[in-house]
Amino acid sequence: MTARKLPPNASVATEGEGDKLIAPAASRNAAVLCDLLERTAPPSGRALELASGTGQHISGFARRMPGLHWQPSEVTVERRASIDAYTRDLPNISSAVHLNATAPDWHKTIARQDLVVLINLLHLISLPEAETLIAEAAYVLNANGRLVLYGPFKRDGRLTSDGDQRFHDALVQKDSEIGYKDDAQILAVLKDHALEPIEVVEMPANNLAFVAQKS
C-alpha cells in the first residue's frame, strides 16, 4: 500500500491497555457493522477482514458470528499487535497476518474465503488501488462468497453533506489521488469482477455498505 499523507482525523487511534489501540470511529460503528454482517454474511465458512485496523471490529464480528472462522490482516506491526490483543482469547479467529490489500496477487497467499470485509479504507487509497483491492477480493472468494465494503461515498457524483465535503477536501488537499469514491463507480468495478451487487445499505453517519456476491 502506498504511504499516503492523511489529515489528522482520517485514521485516529490512541493507546489502550497493553498492546490494544482504540479507534473512536470503530467504537462508534462496531455494533451497527455487527448487525449488518449478522444479516448479510454466510452463516459458516472462512471470513477475511482486510485492513483490520485496531482489531475492535473483528473481535466483535467473531463474537457475534461464531460459525465463521475469521482472519484479520494489517500492514503495520503495531496494528497487528493490537488486533491480536483484542482477539487472542477467541476460538474462531486466527492471528493477524501482514497483507497489503492494494497489492496485486495477494490472493495467492490467502486461503479461499466465503466472506471478505473492508471497512473505511477506500476513501484513503487511490482509485487504481481500490480496483486492485476489489479484483483481488473477487479472486479469493469462493463461488457465492460475499464481499462487504463500508465507508463514506459520493452519491451520483455528489457529496451529500457539509461534513463529507470538508473531509473529502481535506483528504484531497493532502493527497490528490485519494478521497471519496462514487457509488456508481464502485458498483461498476464490482460487476467488472463478477461480483453481483445484491444490496446497498444506507448506514449511520451518512456511510454506505455495499454487499456483493461472487457469481
N, CA, C and O of each residue as an XYZ file, in Angstrom:
860
protein
N       0.842     -1.180      0.000
C       0.000      0.000      0.000
C       0.883      1.237      0.000
O       1.787      1.358      0.827
N       0.629      2.142     -0.909
C       1.402      3.369     -0.959
C       1.169      4.182      0.311
O       0.027      4.371      0.729
N       2.252      4.664      0.926
C       2.106      5.515      2.102
C       1.460      6.832      1.684
O       1.963      7.530      0.804
N       0.357      7.157      2.314
C      -0.408      8.339      1.957
C      -0.320      9.385      3.058
O      -0.297      9.050      4.243
N      -0.271     10.648      2.664
C      -0.381     11.736      3.620
C      -1.864     11.950      3.911
O      -2.649     12.207      2.997
N      -2.245     11.845      5.180
C      -3.641     11.938      5.569
C      -3.841     13.057      6.579
O      -2.928     13.356      7.348
N      -5.009     13.679      6.597
C      -5.309     14.652      7.639
C      -5.396     13.966      8.993
O      -5.617     12.757      9.054
N      -5.227     14.715     10.082
C      -5.155     14.093     11.408
C      -6.384     13.278     11.789
O      -6.271     12.336     12.574
N      -7.553     13.615     11.255
C      -8.780     12.916     11.643
C      -9.102     11.719     10.754
O     -10.179     11.137     10.879
N      -8.189     11.340      9.857
C      -8.502     10.279      8.887
C      -8.302      8.886      9.452
O      -9.033      7.969      9.075
N      -7.352      8.694     10.329
C      -7.059      7.352     10.838
C      -6.547      7.467     12.270
O      -5.356      7.308     12.539
N      -7.471      7.745     13.176
C      -7.105      8.072     14.545
C      -7.166      6.825     15.419
O      -8.154      6.092     15.394
N      -6.107      6.586     16.192
C      -6.110      5.516     17.186
C      -5.229      5.940     18.354
O      -4.124      6.445     18.157
N      -5.720      5.735     19.558
C      -4.966      6.077     20.763
C      -4.602      4.808     21.516
O      -5.191      3.751     21.288
N      -3.631      4.916     22.411
C      -3.178      3.752     23.154
C      -4.213      3.346     24.196
O      -4.787      4.185     24.891
N      -4.437      2.029     24.286
C      -5.303      1.471     25.312
C      -4.503      0.575     26.223
O      -3.304      0.780     26.411
N      -5.164     -0.427     26.795
C      -4.496     -1.342     27.711
C      -3.571     -2.283     26.959
O      -3.967     -2.890     25.964
N      -2.335     -2.404     27.435
C      -1.368     -3.285     26.794
C      -1.102     -2.863     25.364
O      -0.810     -1.696     25.099
N      -1.202     -3.821     24.428
C      -0.972     -3.524     23.021
C      -2.217     -2.982     22.312
O      -2.154     -2.625     21.136
N      -3.327     -2.920     23.012
C      -4.576     -2.503     22.364
C      -4.545     -1.028     21.976
O      -4.128     -0.167     22.750
N      -4.998     -0.767     20.760
C      -5.236      0.587     20.292
C      -6.744      0.809     20.233
O      -7.511     -0.132     20.028
N      -7.160      2.058     20.414
C      -8.581      2.386     20.419
C      -8.852      3.429     19.350
O      -8.312      4.534     19.400
N      -9.689      3.075     18.383
C     -10.108      3.998     17.332
C     -11.525      4.469     17.649
O     -12.439      3.646     17.711
N     -11.730      5.767     17.852
C     -13.078      6.243     18.183
C     -14.126      5.846     17.152
O     -15.253      5.511     17.515
N     -13.770      5.879     15.870
C     -14.738      5.505     14.830
C     -15.149      4.047     14.979
O     -16.322      3.713     14.812
N     -14.196      3.178     15.292
C     -14.517      1.760     15.476
C     -15.410      1.559     16.692
O     -16.310      0.719     16.676
N     -15.164      2.327     17.741
C     -16.023      2.233     18.922
C     -17.456      2.633     18.586
O     -18.408      2.043     19.097
N     -17.603      3.638     17.724
C     -18.935      4.128     17.381
C     -19.700      3.174     16.467
O     -20.904      2.985     16.639
N     -19.012      2.572     15.499
C     -19.768      1.854     14.472
C     -19.725      0.336     14.597
O     -20.292     -0.365     13.760
N     -19.063     -0.182     15.624
C     -18.913     -1.635     15.741
C     -20.266     -2.342     15.820
O     -20.461     -3.368     15.168
N     -21.186     -1.820     16.595
C     -22.468     -2.504     16.785
C     -23.274     -2.552     15.494
O     -23.841     -3.593     15.163
N     -23.334     -1.435     14.753
C     -24.136     -1.438     13.525
C     -23.487     -2.306     12.450
O     -24.187     -2.891     11.623
N     -22.159     -2.394     12.453
C     -21.495     -3.273     11.494
C     -21.723     -4.741     11.849
O     -21.894     -5.577     10.961
N     -21.726     -5.049     13.127
C     -22.073     -6.414     13.534
C     -23.495     -6.762     13.092
O     -23.746     -7.861     12.598
N     -24.413     -5.827     13.271
C     -25.800     -6.059     12.838
C     -25.871     -6.314     11.335
O     -26.570     -7.219     10.880
N     -25.137     -5.504     10.570
C     -25.123     -5.646      9.113
C     -24.600     -7.024      8.706
O     -25.225     -7.718      7.904
N     -23.457     -7.414      9.260
C     -22.855     -8.683      8.865
C     -23.666     -9.870      9.368
O     -23.759    -10.885      8.679
N     -24.242     -9.763     10.532
C     -25.063    -10.852     11.042
C     -26.222    -11.142     10.086
O     -26.669    -12.283      9.966
N     -26.697    -10.105      9.416
C     -27.813    -10.247      8.478
C     -27.369    -10.683      7.090
O     -28.112    -11.393      6.411
N     -26.177    -10.280      6.647
C     -25.785    -10.476      5.251
C     -24.685    -11.509      5.042
O     -24.503    -11.976      3.918
N     -23.951    -11.878      6.075
C     -22.831    -12.807      5.928
C     -23.321    -14.245      5.858
O     -24.393    -14.556      6.378
N     -22.550    -15.133      5.220
C     -22.880    -16.555      5.277
C     -22.788    -17.042      6.725
O     -22.008    -16.499      7.508
N     -23.570    -18.050      7.088
C     -23.587    -18.490      8.486
C     -22.340    -19.248      8.910
O     -22.048    -19.345     10.102
N     -21.601    -19.786      7.944
C     -20.410    -20.562      8.285
C     -19.372    -20.409      7.180
O     -19.660    -19.879      6.107
N     -18.158    -20.883      7.461
C     -17.084    -20.797      6.486
C     -15.937    -19.938      6.978
O     -15.733    -19.777      8.182
N     -15.185    -19.385      6.025
C     -14.000    -18.592      6.337
C     -14.249    -17.133      5.971
O     -14.821    -16.829      4.924
N     -13.810    -16.236      6.851
C     -14.024    -14.798      6.648
C     -12.710    -14.049      6.816
O     -11.972    -14.269      7.777
N     -12.432    -13.173      5.881
C     -11.217    -12.352      5.879
C     -11.599    -10.895      6.021
O     -12.430    -10.390      5.266
N     -10.995    -10.211      6.991
C     -11.126     -8.755      7.040
C      -9.838     -8.135      6.529
O      -8.755     -8.419      7.040
N      -9.963     -7.291      5.521
C      -8.837     -6.531      5.001
C      -8.665     -5.262      5.833
O      -9.645     -4.639      6.244
N      -7.423     -4.890      6.072
C      -7.132     -3.653      6.811
C      -7.924     -3.604      8.110
O      -8.764     -2.726      8.308
N      -7.643     -4.560      8.993
C      -8.439     -4.725     10.215
C      -8.234     -3.638     11.256
O      -8.956     -3.598     12.252
N      -7.267     -2.758     11.046
C      -7.112     -1.614     11.948
C      -6.705     -2.027     13.336
O      -5.729     -2.756     13.516
N      -7.451     -1.564     14.321
C      -7.105     -1.838     15.719
C      -7.504     -3.233     16.165
O      -6.960     -3.745     17.143
N      -8.448     -3.861     15.465
C      -8.970     -5.155     15.881
C     -10.293     -5.077     16.610
O     -10.874     -6.109     16.945
N     -10.780     -3.875     16.861
C     -12.058     -3.731     17.562
C     -13.215     -4.337     16.769
O     -14.080     -5.008     17.333
N     -13.221     -4.095     15.457
C     -14.313     -4.616     14.646
C     -14.318     -6.134     14.623
O     -15.327     -6.762     14.945
N     -13.193     -6.723     14.242
C     -13.186     -8.163     14.002
C     -13.390     -8.959     15.284
O     -13.911    -10.074     15.238
N     -12.992     -8.412     16.419
C     -13.272     -9.109     17.678
C     -14.772     -9.167     17.926
O     -15.285    -10.173     18.416
N     -15.482     -8.080     17.585
C     -16.939     -8.089     17.701
C     -17.588     -9.031     16.715
O     -18.547     -9.727     17.049
N     -17.060     -9.057     15.477
C     -17.618     -9.951     14.456
C     -17.489    -11.417     14.902
O     -18.427    -12.204     14.769
N     -16.322    -11.761     15.427
C     -16.084    -13.156     15.816
C     -17.010    -13.582     16.947
O     -17.454    -14.729     16.993
N     -17.298    -12.667     17.850
C     -18.215    -12.998     18.949
C     -19.644    -13.151     18.445
O     -20.358    -14.063     18.860
N     -20.060    -12.258     17.551
C     -21.445    -12.268     17.082
C     -21.703    -13.367     16.050
O     -22.834    -13.833     15.915
N     -20.656    -13.787     15.317
C     -20.820    -14.777     14.244
C     -19.844    -15.932     14.437
O     -18.876    -16.068     13.689
N     -20.105    -16.765     15.449
C     -19.164    -17.838     15.795
C     -19.070    -18.941     14.757
O     -18.137    -19.742     14.803
N     -20.013    -19.008     13.817
C     -19.954    -20.027     12.781
C     -18.910    -19.756     11.721
O     -18.568    -20.646     10.943
N     -18.401    -18.540     11.682
C     -17.346    -18.173     10.741
C     -15.989    -18.210     11.434
O     -15.871    -17.865     12.610
N     -14.960    -18.636     10.689
C     -13.592    -18.530     11.204
C     -12.954    -17.305     10.563
O     -12.882    -17.200      9.339
N     -12.495    -16.388     11.393
C     -12.082    -15.053     10.962
C     -10.570    -14.939     10.835
O      -9.815    -15.449     11.663
N     -10.148    -14.253      9.770
C      -8.736    -13.960      9.535
C      -8.547    -12.447      9.450
O      -8.941    -11.839      8.455
N      -7.955    -11.827     10.470
C      -7.639    -10.393     10.374
C      -6.340    -10.173      9.613
O      -5.499    -11.067      9.519
N      -6.188     -8.961      9.068
C      -4.964     -8.621      8.332
C      -4.676     -7.136      8.485
O      -5.588     -6.326      8.650
N      -3.410     -6.796      8.430
C      -2.964     -5.394      8.525
C      -1.546     -5.275      7.989
O      -0.825     -6.266      7.875
N      -1.155     -4.033      7.660
C       0.199     -3.826      7.141
C       1.198     -3.435      8.223
O       2.395     -3.651      8.034
N       0.761     -2.867      9.351
C       1.715     -2.387     10.348
C       1.809     -3.344     11.532
O       0.826     -3.964     11.937
N       3.023     -3.444     12.074
C       3.282     -4.320     13.223
C       2.434     -3.898     14.416
O       1.867     -4.745     15.107
N       2.345     -2.576     14.664
C       1.627     -2.087     15.842
C       0.155     -2.457     15.781
O      -0.439     -2.834     16.791
N      -0.428     -2.348     14.604
C      -1.857     -2.670     14.497
C      -2.091     -4.179     14.534
O      -3.113     -4.623     15.057
N      -1.189     -4.961     14.004
C      -1.333     -6.412     14.135
C      -1.243     -6.830     15.600
O      -1.961     -7.731     16.034
N      -0.366     -6.180     16.362
C      -0.270     -6.478     17.799
C      -1.566     -6.098     18.513
O      -2.012     -6.813     19.410
N      -2.165     -4.986     18.123
C      -3.433     -4.571     18.718
C      -4.539     -5.562     18.389
O      -5.319     -5.940     19.263
N      -4.607     -5.983     17.130
C      -5.618     -6.974     16.723
C      -5.484     -8.233     17.567
O      -6.478     -8.735     18.092
N      -4.271     -8.745     17.702
C      -4.064     -9.973     18.457
C      -4.411     -9.787     19.933
O      -4.891    -10.719     20.579
N      -4.172     -8.592     20.469
C      -4.532     -8.327     21.865
C      -6.043     -8.383     22.065
O      -6.514     -8.849     23.103
N      -6.797     -7.917     21.089
C      -8.257     -7.957     21.189
C      -8.820     -9.359     20.967
O      -9.902     -9.671     21.464
N      -8.111    -10.200     20.234
C      -8.731    -11.441     19.734
C      -8.103    -12.725     20.252
O      -8.601    -13.805     19.937
N      -7.042    -12.654     21.024
C      -6.288    -13.879     21.332
C      -7.104    -14.895     22.125
O      -6.764    -16.078     22.107
N      -8.156    -14.491     22.812
C      -8.948    -15.441     23.592
C     -10.163    -15.967     22.832
O     -10.964    -16.712     23.396
N     -10.312    -15.595     21.566
C     -11.463    -16.040     20.782
C     -11.088    -17.284     19.986
O     -10.067    -17.278     19.298
N     -11.886    -18.353     20.057
C     -11.509    -19.616     19.415
C     -11.673    -19.627     17.902
O     -11.089    -20.477     17.229
N     -12.456    -18.699     17.352
C     -12.771    -18.745     15.915
C     -12.077    -17.631     15.141
O     -12.630    -17.077     14.191
N     -10.848    -17.313     15.566
C     -10.109    -16.250     14.885
C      -8.619    -16.581     14.896
O      -8.080    -17.059     15.894
N      -7.968    -16.318     13.764
C      -6.526    -16.546     13.643
C      -5.755    -15.285     14.003
O      -6.323    -14.196     14.082
N      -4.463    -15.445     14.218
C      -3.604    -14.285     14.446
C      -3.575    -13.416     13.193
O      -3.714    -13.915     12.076
N      -3.397    -12.128     13.388
C      -3.365    -11.196     12.267
C      -2.170    -11.476     11.373
O      -1.071    -11.758     11.850
N      -2.403    -11.393     10.062
C      -1.335    -11.582      9.089
C      -1.007    -10.258      8.401
O      -1.848     -9.364      8.303
N       0.227    -10.157      7.932
C       0.608     -8.996      7.124
C       0.015     -9.160      5.737
O       0.255    -10.167      5.071
N      -0.753     -8.182      5.304
C      -1.359     -8.224      3.980
C      -1.577     -6.797      3.499
O      -2.232     -6.001      4.171
N      -1.036     -6.482      2.352
C      -1.268     -5.201      1.686
C      -2.409     -5.398      0.709
O      -2.221     -5.975     -0.362
N      -3.580     -4.928      1.067
C      -4.786     -5.202      0.282
C      -4.813     -4.506     -1.063
O      -5.665     -4.813     -1.897
N      -3.898     -3.574     -1.295
C      -3.853     -2.867     -2.576
C      -2.798     -3.433     -3.521
O      -2.624     -2.927     -4.630
N      -2.088     -4.489     -3.088
C      -1.015     -5.055     -3.906
C      -1.561     -6.126     -4.839
O      -2.419     -6.910     -4.433
N      -1.086     -6.176     -6.076
C      -1.505     -7.258     -6.968
C      -1.091     -8.622     -6.423
O      -0.031     -8.772     -5.815
N      -1.949     -9.608     -6.655
C      -1.654    -11.022     -6.407
C      -1.670    -11.430     -4.942
O      -1.197    -12.519     -4.616
N      -2.197    -10.600     -4.046
C      -2.217    -11.059     -2.661
C      -3.124    -12.270     -2.479
O      -2.962    -13.022     -1.518
N      -4.071    -12.466     -3.381
C      -4.966    -13.619     -3.230
C      -4.215    -14.943     -3.267
O      -4.705    -15.953     -2.762
N      -3.021    -14.941     -3.868
C      -2.238    -16.171     -3.960
C      -1.678    -16.618     -2.610
O      -1.252    -17.763     -2.457
N      -1.680    -15.721     -1.644
C      -1.111    -16.026     -0.319
C      -2.172    -16.314      0.727
O      -1.838    -16.597      1.877
N      -3.450    -16.248      0.352
C      -4.552    -16.365      1.303
C      -5.460    -17.523      0.883
O      -5.734    -17.701     -0.303
N      -5.921    -18.304      1.853
C      -6.860    -19.385      1.562
C      -8.169    -18.821      1.009
O      -8.508    -17.665      1.264
N      -8.892    -19.630      0.262
C     -10.187    -19.212     -0.257
C     -11.127    -18.867      0.887
O     -11.096    -19.481      1.953
N     -11.973    -17.856      0.635
C     -12.836    -17.305      1.672
C     -14.299    -17.332      1.238
O     -14.615    -17.357      0.049
N     -15.181    -17.326      2.235
C     -16.614    -17.217      1.983
C     -17.132    -15.810      2.219
O     -18.242    -15.469      1.809
N     -16.322    -14.995      2.883
C     -16.674    -13.602      3.159
C     -15.405    -12.780      3.210
O     -14.417    -13.189      3.820
N     -15.428    -11.614      2.566
C     -14.346    -10.635      2.694
C     -14.989     -9.306      3.102
O     -15.976     -8.872      2.508
N     -14.418     -8.676      4.115
C     -14.955     -7.442      4.677
C     -13.888     -6.355      4.614
O     -12.723     -6.601      4.926
N     -14.290     -5.158      4.210
C     -13.399     -3.994      4.201
C     -14.153     -2.805      4.773
O     -15.245     -2.471      4.313
N     -13.568     -2.170      5.774
C     -14.223     -1.061      6.466
C     -13.331      0.181      6.412
O     -12.169      0.155      6.817
N     -13.904      1.253      5.908
C     -13.275      2.586      5.987
C     -11.852      2.642      5.437
O     -10.937      3.134      6.098
N     -11.680      2.130      4.216
C     -10.367      2.264      3.578
C     -10.441      2.893      2.199
O      -9.508      3.597      1.813
N     -11.500      2.676      1.441
C     -11.500      3.066      0.025
C     -11.285      4.561     -0.171
O     -10.704      4.963     -1.179
N     -11.735      5.392      0.756
C     -11.526      6.840      0.604
C     -10.087      7.255      0.921
O      -9.698      8.396      0.670
N      -9.303      6.332      1.469
C      -7.919      6.635      1.847
C      -6.900      6.099      0.852
O      -5.695      6.209      1.078
N      -7.378      5.515     -0.255
C      -6.482      4.990     -1.284
C      -6.920      5.521     -2.647
O      -7.998      6.101     -2.778
N      -6.089      5.323     -3.646
C      -6.410      5.811     -4.984
C      -7.440      4.899     -5.654
O      -7.687      3.786     -5.189
N      -8.035      5.376     -6.744
C      -8.988      4.552     -7.480
C      -8.315      3.303     -8.060
O      -8.892      2.222     -7.944
N      -7.127      3.388     -8.679
C      -6.482      2.144     -9.138
C      -6.217      1.157     -8.008
O      -6.356     -0.051     -8.200
N      -5.840      1.652     -6.832
C      -5.638      0.756     -5.689
C      -6.955      0.109     -5.268
O      -6.991     -1.074     -4.929
N      -8.035      0.887     -5.290
C      -9.349      0.336     -4.950
C      -9.762     -0.742     -5.939
O     -10.316     -1.770     -5.550
N      -9.494     -0.507     -7.213
C      -9.834     -1.503     -8.236
C      -9.026     -2.788     -8.033
O      -9.566     -3.886     -8.170
N      -7.748     -2.658     -7.709
C      -6.913     -3.832     -7.432
C      -7.444     -4.581     -6.226
O      -7.550     -5.807     -6.256
N      -7.776     -3.863     -5.171
C      -8.293     -4.495     -3.956
C      -9.547     -5.315     -4.256
O      -9.657     -6.461     -3.819
N     -10.487     -4.740     -4.996
C     -11.733     -5.444     -5.305
C     -11.471     -6.645     -6.203
O     -12.068     -7.705     -6.012
N     -10.582     -6.489     -7.183
C     -10.241     -7.610     -8.061
C      -9.628     -8.759     -7.268
O      -9.974     -9.920     -7.490
N      -8.724     -8.447     -6.350
C      -8.085     -9.486     -5.545
C      -9.094    -10.161     -4.614
O      -9.041    -11.374     -4.414
N     -10.006     -9.378     -4.050
C     -11.049     -9.955     -3.198
C     -11.916    -10.926     -3.996
O     -12.299    -11.984     -3.496
N     -12.220    -10.560     -5.237
C     -13.014    -11.451     -6.086
C     -12.282    -12.769     -6.331
O     -12.899    -13.833     -6.312
N     -10.973    -12.702     -6.561
C     -10.192    -13.920     -6.769
C     -10.243    -14.841     -5.550
O     -10.354    -16.058     -5.693
N     -10.162    -14.262     -4.356
C     -10.030    -15.078     -3.150
C     -11.365    -15.663     -2.687
O     -11.382    -16.592     -1.880
N     -12.482    -15.132     -3.186
C     -13.793    -15.601     -2.750
C     -14.183    -16.913     -3.430
O     -13.944    -17.111     -4.621
N     -14.780    -17.790     -2.653
C     -15.422    -18.974     -3.216
C     -16.664    -18.562     -4.005
O     -17.164    -17.449     -3.846
N     -17.156    -19.455     -4.849
C     -18.420    -19.209     -5.538
C     -19.513    -18.940     -4.504
O     -19.627    -19.648     -3.503
N     -20.305    -17.915     -4.762
C     -21.365    -17.455     -3.861
C     -20.840    -16.792     -2.595
O     -21.619    -16.457     -1.703
N     -19.512    -16.597     -2.507
C     -18.961    -15.840     -1.396
C     -19.353    -14.382     -1.497
O     -19.718    -13.898     -2.568
N     -19.277    -13.688     -0.381
C     -19.739    -12.299     -0.344
C     -18.616    -11.323      0.029
O     -17.733    -11.624      0.832
N     -18.693    -10.153     -0.585
C     -17.797     -9.031     -0.284
C     -18.647     -7.912      0.294
O     -19.676     -7.547     -0.274
N     -18.212     -7.365      1.433
C     -18.894     -6.241      2.066
C     -17.907     -5.080      2.167
O     -16.842     -5.206      2.771
N     -18.275     -3.959      1.573
C     -17.467     -2.730      1.606
C     -18.254     -1.662      2.364
O     -19.433     -1.444      2.088
N     -17.609     -1.007      3.307
C     -18.286      0.013      4.118
C     -17.433      1.271      4.172
O     -16.205      1.201      4.229
N     -18.089      2.413      4.153
C     -17.379      3.672      4.318
C     -18.162      4.841      3.760
O     -19.341      4.704      3.432
N     -17.512      5.996      3.648
C     -18.147      7.178      3.070
C     -17.963      7.196      1.552
O     -16.881      6.898      1.046
N     -19.028      7.547      0.834
C     -19.006      7.565     -0.624
C     -19.806      8.745     -1.151
O     -20.703      9.260     -0.484
N     -19.459      9.160     -2.365
C     -20.316     10.084     -3.102
C     -21.555      9.336     -3.585
O     -21.533      8.118     -3.765
N     -22.643     10.093     -3.794
C     -23.849      9.562     -4.412
C     -24.054     10.270     -5.737
O     -24.193     11.492     -5.784
N     -24.073      9.492     -6.816
C     -24.258     10.073     -8.151
C     -23.278     11.214     -8.401
O     -23.639     12.232     -8.992
N     -22.045     11.042     -7.951
C     -21.001     12.026     -8.181
C     -21.011     13.215     -7.244
O     -20.213     14.139     -7.402
N     -21.919     13.199     -6.256
C     -22.051     14.360     -5.370
C     -21.772     13.982     -3.922
O     -22.093     12.886     -3.464
N     -21.169     14.923     -3.226
C     -21.036     14.808     -1.775
C     -22.316     15.352     -1.154
O     -22.804     16.411     -1.548
N     -22.854     14.624     -0.184
C     -24.227     14.905      0.237
C     -24.350     15.570      1.605
O     -25.459     15.724      2.116
N     -23.223     15.967      2.206
C     -23.306     16.723      3.463
C     -22.102     17.644      3.564
O     -21.076     17.413      2.925
N     -22.233     18.683      4.366
C     -21.115     19.613      4.576
C     -19.927     18.903      5.218
O     -18.773     19.165      4.877
N     -20.226     17.999      6.152
C     -19.141     17.264      6.800
C     -18.376     16.398      5.826
O     -17.149     16.323      5.887
N     -19.104     15.731      4.910
C     -18.433     14.923      3.892
C     -17.610     15.791      2.955
O     -16.511     15.405      2.556
N     -18.127     16.952      2.602
C     -17.381     17.858      1.724
C     -16.078     18.291      2.383
O     -15.029     18.311      1.740
N     -16.146     18.637      3.661
C     -14.938     19.074      4.364
C     -13.920     17.943      4.463
O     -12.726     18.159      4.256
N     -14.392     16.735      4.779
C     -13.471     15.607      4.927
C     -12.844     15.242      3.584
O     -11.634     15.031      3.502
N     -13.656     15.166      2.536
C     -13.136     14.874      1.204
C     -12.102     15.920      0.787
O     -11.031     15.571      0.289
N     -12.417     17.191      0.987
C     -11.480     18.258      0.624
C     -10.171     18.135      1.393
O      -9.097     18.350      0.831
N     -10.256     17.790      2.681
C      -9.048     17.645      3.489
C      -8.192     16.479      2.984
O      -6.964     16.568      2.971
N      -8.837     15.394      2.573
C      -8.098     14.253      2.020
C      -7.383     14.638      0.732
O      -6.195     14.364      0.563
N      -8.114     15.274     -0.171
C      -7.557     15.622     -1.484
C      -6.437     16.650     -1.344
O      -5.468     16.622     -2.103
N      -6.566     17.549     -0.382
C      -5.501     18.543     -0.169
C      -4.203     17.877      0.278
O      -3.115     18.349     -0.052
N      -4.317     16.788      1.022
C      -3.125     16.061      1.459
C      -2.562     15.157      0.368
O      -1.349     14.984      0.252
N      -3.467     14.578     -0.434
C      -3.051     13.634     -1.477
C      -4.118     13.659     -2.566
O      -5.239     13.199     -2.350
N      -3.777     14.187     -3.717
C      -4.766     14.384     -4.783
C      -5.297     13.071     -5.355
O      -6.303     13.077     -6.065
N      -4.640     11.938     -5.060
C      -5.079     10.658     -5.617
C      -6.155      9.974     -4.782
O      -6.746      8.990     -5.226
N      -6.418     10.481     -3.581
C      -7.374      9.809     -2.705
C      -8.649     10.642     -2.581
O      -8.827     11.624     -3.303
N      -9.523     10.252     -1.677
C     -10.793     10.937     -1.491
C     -11.966     10.007     -1.751
O     -11.785      8.843     -2.109
N     -13.161     10.530     -1.566
C     -14.371      9.718     -1.683
C     -14.517      9.154     -3.091
O     -14.308      9.857     -4.080
N     -14.879      7.876     -3.168
C     -15.230      7.252     -4.432
C     -16.739      7.369     -4.638
O     -17.495      7.541     -3.682
N     -17.166      7.274     -5.894
C     -18.586      7.404     -6.221
C     -19.279      6.051     -6.134
O     -18.690      5.027     -6.481
N     -20.522      6.041     -5.675
C     -21.239      4.774     -5.544
C     -21.378      4.055     -6.888
O     -21.223      2.836     -6.959
N     -21.666      4.799     -7.937
C     -21.808      4.171     -9.263
C     -20.476      3.577     -9.730
O     -20.447      2.530    -10.376
N     -19.394      4.246     -9.402
C     -18.045      3.784     -9.743
C     -17.775      2.428     -9.081
O     -17.273      1.506     -9.724
N     -18.109      2.316     -7.808
C     -17.879      1.080     -7.068
C     -18.753     -0.045     -7.615
O     -18.287     -1.173     -7.773
N     -20.001      0.253     -7.901
C     -20.888     -0.765     -8.462
C     -20.357     -1.294     -9.788
O     -20.442     -2.491    -10.063
N     -19.809     -0.400    -10.610
C     -19.263     -0.819    -11.903
C     -18.041     -1.717    -11.720
O     -17.896     -2.716    -12.425
N     -17.163     -1.371    -10.780
C     -15.969     -2.186    -10.538
C     -16.366     -3.565    -10.013
O     -15.781     -4.572    -10.414
N     -17.344     -3.618     -9.130
C     -17.815     -4.908     -8.631
C     -18.281     -5.797     -9.783
O     -17.887     -6.959     -9.877
N     -19.108     -5.250    -10.645
C     -19.635     -6.032    -11.760
C     -18.532     -6.458    -12.722
O     -18.600     -7.538    -13.309
N     -17.513     -5.611    -12.886
C     -16.394     -5.956    -13.765
C     -15.661     -7.209    -13.299
O     -14.985     -7.873    -14.086
N     -15.801     -7.525    -12.017
C     -15.058     -8.652    -11.445
C     -16.003     -9.758    -10.964
O     -15.711    -10.461     -9.997
N     -17.127     -9.898    -11.648
C     -18.082    -10.991    -11.383
C     -18.608    -10.966     -9.960
O     -18.909    -12.007     -9.375
N     -18.715     -9.767     -9.414
C     -19.304     -9.591     -8.089
C     -20.645     -8.881     -8.281
O     -20.687     -7.703     -8.637
N     -21.714     -9.594     -8.047
C     -23.047     -9.056     -8.299
C     -23.545     -8.303     -7.072
O     -23.754     -8.907     -6.020
N     -23.736     -6.984     -7.194
C     -24.262     -6.232     -6.046
C     -25.672     -6.710     -5.703
O     -26.554     -6.733     -6.562
N     -25.874     -7.086     -4.452
C     -27.196     -7.540     -4.041
C     -27.869     -6.565     -3.087
O     -29.073     -6.654     -2.844
N     -27.085     -5.631     -2.544
C     -27.678     -4.655     -1.633
C     -26.717     -3.491     -1.440
O     -25.508     -3.689     -1.317
N     -27.255     -2.282     -1.413
C     -26.513     -1.095     -1.000
C     -27.282     -0.517      0.183
O     -28.436     -0.112      0.043
N     -26.640     -0.482      1.338
C     -27.325     -0.174      2.588
C     -26.913      1.206      3.079
O     -25.722      1.482      3.221
N     -27.877      2.067      3.336
C     -27.608      3.344      3.990
C     -27.290      3.079      5.454
O     -28.072      2.451      6.167
N     -26.132      3.564      5.896
C     -25.655      3.327      7.247
C     -25.601      4.638      8.024
O     -25.677      5.710      7.423
N     -25.472      4.572      9.350
C     -25.371      5.808     10.130
C     -24.195      6.677      9.704
O     -23.245      6.197      9.085
N     -24.269      7.957     10.042
C     -23.216      8.943      9.747
C     -22.986      9.089      8.252
O     -21.876      9.393      7.815
N     -24.046      8.871      7.462
C     -24.016      9.094      6.017
C     -23.091      8.146      5.270
O     -22.627      8.461      4.174
N     -22.823      6.987      5.859
C     -21.992      5.984      5.202
C     -22.853      5.026      4.383
O     -24.076      4.994      4.523
N     -22.188      4.241      3.519
C     -22.849      3.212      2.735
C     -22.153      1.872      2.952
O     -20.957      1.817      3.239
N     -22.914      0.803      2.812
C     -22.351     -0.543      2.764
C     -22.792     -1.212      1.480
O     -23.983     -1.258      1.172
N     -21.826     -1.734      0.727
C     -22.088     -2.494     -0.487
C     -21.955     -3.981     -0.154
O     -20.940     -4.419      0.387
N     -22.977     -4.736     -0.480
C     -22.930     -6.191     -0.287
C     -23.009     -6.815     -1.681
O     -23.982     -6.609     -2.407
N     -21.992     -7.567     -2.044
C     -21.929     -8.183     -3.368
C     -21.623     -9.665     -3.230
O     -20.983    -10.093     -2.269
N     -22.086    -10.443     -4.201
C     -21.898    -11.887     -4.196
C     -21.183    -12.345     -5.447
O     -21.491    -11.898     -6.552
N     -20.223    -13.245     -5.266
C     -19.472    -13.750     -6.414
C     -20.328    -14.686     -7.245
O     -20.973    -15.592     -6.716
N     -20.330    -14.465     -8.522
C     -21.130    -15.303     -9.430
C     -20.613    -16.724     -9.449
O     -21.161    -17.570    -10.156
